[in-house]
Amino acid sequence: MANGMYRIGIVGATSMVGKELADELQESLLAASDFILLDDEEVTGQVASVGDEAAFVQKIEPASFDRMDFVFFAGEEDDTEKHWQNARRTGASVVDLSYALERETDVLVRAPWVAEVLKNKGAAGPDLKTKAVVAAHPAAVMLGLAAARVSASVGIRTLAATLLEPASEHGREAMDELHQQTVNLLSFQNLPKDQYDAQVSFNLLPTLGEDAKVKLAEVEQRVRAHYDTVSAGLLPELELQVVQAPVFHGYVASVFLEISAPLTVAQLEAALTGDHMDVVSSEFDPPSNLSAAGQEDVMVLVRAAGKTAAGTRFWLWLAADNLKLRALNGIACANELRRLRPQGKVQ
């Protein structure tokens, strides 16, 4: 470690989140590190990439985590539950993007972008004694960041959001089923329903079939819980409904906001402006899941809920690249730990 580089493992390296994470790590402050790609036995030996560098995917074994400084878990929850303690025993800092550890004692749910805005309100930093860090759900980051920026200027009375859930948040199987449903509908064939137990193609649903593997109620509960945690008691309660959208990629949220003192749209736009948030002023070119694809920032459009020039009720239209936001938040979590433990091997 004399050269200042870290040894970083990515578990679930061939997953959609793992691949996005690997690409973003090459653009981050951790880029000058050695990366080890780990995954299940069936994909061992596949060639993957970290940025422009090719690497072989290795099988996950207890010895895989020796001498690692950071381990990102970006695959299935079962893999995280099975291997994270092995990573911790080697002294590595664990960043969980699978959400498997969110109920573990002394494991923190973190959204550093939100914490940075809330710092002046007394938000606490990460506990160095934590066993691991869970990167907060990207929708919780998106909504928490918007609420934190507004609350820095004016009090918030009501925050209510309808969140449109994309297929990519649930992996390749969900993406493939949405694609196949679309193809089958256009050719008048029966629909595959293993993931959703419902028709999601060309449809909007607040609940899915009883046997669905995608659980919207669990998504809603997770987003709300992660929002509450990263808010640190400093932001208003979030009223939330999750709707399955017939889109492959990208989060969009329609947010109703009621504030404690009148502002104009321009003043609210100014309050929202800052790092990691791109305020779009044109109603004729609004943020969307398509325009947000590949973008690092959360995009937002502000519209007055009433007819007057200034008021206390507004609509926010938010959009973000769900996989990129998930990866960037995970890297931000690692950078929190890196700044606190800068000297090589984490103990």
C-alpha positions in Angstrom: 0.0 0.0 0.0 3.0 2.3 -0.1 1.9 3.5 -3.5 -1.4 4.7 -2.1 -3.5 2.2 -4.1 -6.2 0.1 -2.6 -7.2 -3.5 -3.2 -11.0 -3.5 -4.0 -13.3 -6.5 -4.6 -16.6 -6.4 -6.5 -18.9 -9.3 -5.6 -21.6 -9.8 -8.2 -19.3 -8.2 -10.8 -21.4 -9.6 -13.8 -24.7 -8.2 -12.5 -26.1 -5.0 -14.0 -25.2 -3.1 -10.8 -21.8 -4.7 -10.6 -20.9 -3.6 -14.2 -22.1 -0.1 -13.6 -20.1 0.1 -10.4 -17.0 -1.1 -12.1 -17.3 1.6 -14.8 -17.9 4.3 -12.2 -15.0 3.2 -10.0 -12.7 4.0 -12.9 -13.9 7.6 -13.0 -13.7 8.0 -9.2 -11.1 8.8 -6.6 -10.6 5.1 -6.2 -9.5 4.6 -9.8 -5.8 4.0 -9.0 -6.6 0.7 -7.2 -6.4 -3.0 -7.9 -9.8 -4.4 -8.7 -10.8 -8.1 -8.2 -14.0 -9.2 -9.9 -15.9 -12.0 -8.0 -19.1 -13.9 -8.8 -20.8 -17.3 -8.8 -19.0 -20.3 -10.1 -21.1 -20.5 -13.3 -19.6 -17.2 -14.6 -16.1 -17.8 -13.3 -13.6 -17.2 -16.0 -15.7 -14.8 -18.0 -13.9 -11.6 -19.2 -15.4 -8.5 -17.7 -14.1 -4.9 -17.6 -13.3 -2.2 -15.1 -13.4 0.9 -17.3 -11.1 0.2 -20.2 -9.3 -2.6 -18.3 -10.2 -6.3 -19.0 -10.2 -8.7 -16.1 -11.3 -12.3 -15.4 -14.2 -13.0 -13.1 -13.0 -15.2 -10.2 -15.0 -17.6 -8.0 -16.1 -16.3 -4.6 -14.1 -18.2 -1.9 -13.3 -17.3 1.7 -9.7 -16.6 0.7 -10.9 -14.2 -2.0 -11.0 -11.3 0.5 -7.5 -11.6 1.8 -5.7 -8.2 1.8 -8.7 -6.3 0.5 -9.4 -2.8 1.7 -12.9 -2.4 0.3 -15.5 -5.0 -0.8 -18.6 -4.0 -2.7 -21.4 -6.5 -2.7 -23.4 -5.7 -5.9 -25.0 -9.1 -6.6 -27.7 -11.2 -5.1 -28.7 -10.8 -1.4 -27.9 -14.5 -0.8 -24.3 -14.0 -1.9 -23.9 -11.0 0.4 -25.4 -12.8 3.4 -23.1 -15.8 2.7 -19.8 -13.9 2.2 -19.8 -10.6 3.9 -18.6 -11.9 7.3 -15.6 -13.4 5.5 -14.8 -10.0 4.0 -15.1 -8.3 7.4 -12.8 -10.9 9.1 -10.0 -9.8 6.7 -10.4 -6.2 7.9 -12.0 -4.9 4.7 -14.7 -2.2 4.7 -17.9 -3.6 3.3 -20.3 -1.5 1.1 -23.5 -3.4 0.4 -25.5 -2.4 -2.7 -27.7 -5.5 -2.5 -29.6 -4.3 0.7 -29.0 -7.7 2.3 -27.5 -6.1 5.4 -30.0 -3.3 6.0 -31.4 -5.1 9.1 -28.0 -6.1 10.6 -27.1 -4.6 13.9 -24.5 -1.8 13.7 -24.7 -1.7 9.9 -25.4 1.9 8.7 -27.6 2.9 5.8 -25.8 5.8 4.1 -26.4 8.5 1.5 -23.4 10.8 1.7 -24.9 13.4 -0.8 -27.9 13.9 1.5 -25.7 13.9 4.6 -23.5 16.6 3.1 -26.5 18.9 2.6 -27.9 18.1 6.1 -24.5 18.6 7.8 -25.3 22.2 8.8 -28.5 20.8 10.5 -26.4 18.5 12.7 -26.5 15.2 10.7 -24.1 12.7 12.1 -21.2 11.2 10.1 -20.6 7.5 9.7 -19.5 5.5 12.7 -16.0 4.1 12.3 -17.0 1.0 14.4 -19.7 0.0 11.9 -19.4 -3.6 10.5 -20.5 -2.4 7.1 -22.4 0.3 5.2 -25.5 -0.2 3.1 -25.7 2.2 0.2 -29.2 3.7 0.5 -31.8 2.9 -2.2 -31.4 5.3 -5.2 -35.0 6.5 -4.9 -34.4 7.4 -1.2 -31.2 9.3 -2.3 -33.2 11.1 -5.1 -36.1 12.1 -2.8 -33.9 12.8 0.2 -31.5 15.1 -1.8 -34.4 17.1 -3.1 -36.0 17.4 0.4 -32.7 18.3 2.0 -32.0 21.1 -0.5 -35.5 22.6 -0.1 -35.4 22.3 3.7 -32.1 24.2 3.8 -34.1 27.3 2.7 -37.7 26.8 3.9 -39.6 24.4 6.0 -41.5 21.5 4.4 -45.0 20.7 5.6 -45.9 17.9 3.1 -43.8 15.6 0.9 -45.7 13.0 -1.1 -44.3 11.1 -4.0 -45.4 8.6 -6.7 -42.4 6.6 -7.8 -42.3 4.9 -11.1 -40.4 1.6 -10.8 -38.2 0.5 -13.8 -37.5 -3.2 -14.7 -33.7 -2.8 -14.4 -33.9 -2.3 -10.7 -34.8 -6.0 -10.4 -32.1 -7.4 -12.7 -31.9 -9.1 -16.0 -34.7 -11.5 -15.4 -37.2 -8.6 -14.9 -35.8 -6.8 -17.9 -36.1 -9.9 -20.1 -39.6 -10.6 -19.0 -40.8 -7.0 -19.8 -39.1 -7.4 -23.2 -40.7 -10.8 -23.9 -44.1 -9.6 -22.8 -43.9 -6.7 -25.3 -42.9 -9.0 -28.1 -45.6 -11.5 -27.3 -48.3 -8.9 -27.0 -47.5 -7.6 -30.5 -47.6 -11.1 -31.9 -50.7 -12.1 -30.0 -49.0 -14.8 -27.9 -49.3 -15.8 -24.2 -47.3 -13.6 -21.8 -44.5 -14.9 -19.6 -45.3 -13.9 -16.0 -42.6 -15.6 -13.8 -41.2 -12.3 -12.5 -44.3 -10.1 -12.3 -47.3 -12.5 -12.3 -49.1 -9.7 -14.2 -49.0 -7.9 -17.5 -46.6 -5.0 -17.0 -45.9 -4.3 -20.7 -48.0 -1.3 -21.9 -49.4 -1.1 -18.3 -49.1 0.8 -15.0 -49.7 -1.2 -11.8 -49.6 -0.3 -8.1 -49.5 -4.0 -7.1 -48.4 -7.1 -8.9 -49.6 -10.7 -8.9 -49.6 -12.8 -5.8 -46.8 -15.0 -7.0 -44.6 -12.2 -8.4 -40.9 -12.3 -7.6 -40.8 -8.5 -7.9 -42.4 -7.2 -4.6 -43.5 -3.6 -4.9 -44.6 -3.5 -1.3 -41.0 -4.4 -0.3 -39.6 -1.7 -2.6 -42.0 0.9 -1.0 -41.0 -0.2 2.5 -37.3 -0.1 1.7 -37.4 3.4 0.1 -39.4 4.8 3.0 -37.1 3.2 5.6 -33.9 4.3 3.8 -35.3 7.8 3.4 -36.2 8.0 7.1 -32.7 6.8 8.0 -30.7 9.2 5.8 -33.0 12.1 6.8 -31.6 11.7 10.4 -34.9 13.1 11.7 -34.2 16.4 10.0 -36.6 16.0 7.0 -40.4 15.7 6.8 -42.1 12.3 6.7 -42.4 10.9 3.2 -45.7 9.8 1.8 -45.0 7.3 -0.9 -46.6 5.1 -3.5 -44.6 2.9 -5.9 -46.0 2.1 -9.3 -44.5 -0.5 -11.7 -43.9 1.3 -15.0 -43.5 -0.4 -18.4 -40.0 1.0 -18.8 -36.6 -0.8 -18.8 -34.5 1.8 -17.1 -34.5 5.0 -15.0 -36.5 6.3 -12.0 -39.1 9.1 -12.4 -41.0 10.5 -9.4 -43.9 12.9 -9.3 -43.6 14.8 -6.0 -46.1 17.1 -4.3 -44.4 19.6 -2.1 -46.0 22.0 0.4 -43.7 24.5 2.1 -44.1 26.8 5.1 -43.6 30.1 3.4 -44.5 31.4 -0.1 -41.8 31.1 -2.8 -41.8 31.7 -6.6 -40.8 28.9 -8.9 -37.5 30.6 -9.5 -36.8 30.8 -5.8 -37.6 27.1 -5.3 -35.4 26.3 -8.3 -32.6 28.2 -6.7 -33.1 26.3 -3.4 -32.8 23.0 -5.3 -29.7 24.0 -7.3 -26.5 22.4 -6.1 -24.1 19.5 -6.4 -25.7 16.3 -7.8 -28.9 18.0 -8.8 -29.7 19.4 -12.3 -32.6 21.9 -12.4 -34.4 21.9 -15.7 -36.3 25.1 -16.4 -38.1 24.3 -19.7 -41.5 22.6 -19.4 -41.1 21.7 -23.1 -38.1 19.5 -22.5 -38.8 17.9 -19.1 -36.6 15.3 -17.4 -37.4 11.7 -18.2 -36.1 8.3 -17.7 -34.6 8.6 -21.2 -32.9 12.0 -20.7 -31.6 10.8 -17.3 -29.9 7.7 -18.7 -26.1 8.0 -18.3 -26.4 11.2 -16.2 -24.8 11.4 -12.8 -27.1 14.1 -11.4 -30.7 13.9 -10.3 -32.8 16.0 -12.8 -35.7 18.1 -11.5 -38.5 20.3 -13.0 -40.4 22.6 -10.7 -44.0 23.6 -11.4 -46.4 25.7 -9.2 -49.4 23.7 -8.0 -51.6 26.9 -8.0 -52.2 29.7 -10.5 -50.3 32.5 -8.6 -46.7 33.6 -9.2 -45.8 32.7 -5.6 -47.2 30.1 -3.4 -46.6 27.2 -0.9 -47.6 24.2 -3.1 -45.5 22.9 -5.9 -45.0 19.8 -8.1 -41.5 18.4 -8.6 -40.8 16.0 -11.5 -37.6 14.1 -10.7 -35.7 11.7 -12.9 -32.5 9.7 -12.4 -30.5 6.8 -13.8 -31.2 4.2 -11.2 -28.2 2.0 -11.8 -25.7 4.9 -12.0 -27.2 6.5 -8.9 -26.9 3.3 -7.0 -23.3 2.8 -8.1 -22.3 6.4 -7.3 -23.9 6.3 -3.9 -21.9 3.1 -3.1 -18.7 4.8 -4.2 -19.6 7.9 -2.1 -20.0 5.6 0.9 -16.6 4.1 0.3 -15.1 7.5 0.0 -16.5 8.4 3.4 -14.7 5.5 4.9 -11.6 6.3 2.8 -11.3 9.8 4.1 -11.7 8.5 7.7 -9.3 5.6 7.2 -6.8 6.9 4.6 -3.7 4.8 5.4 -3.9 1.5 3.5 -5.4 -1.5 5.1 -8.6 -0.9 7.0 -8.5 -2.4 10.4 
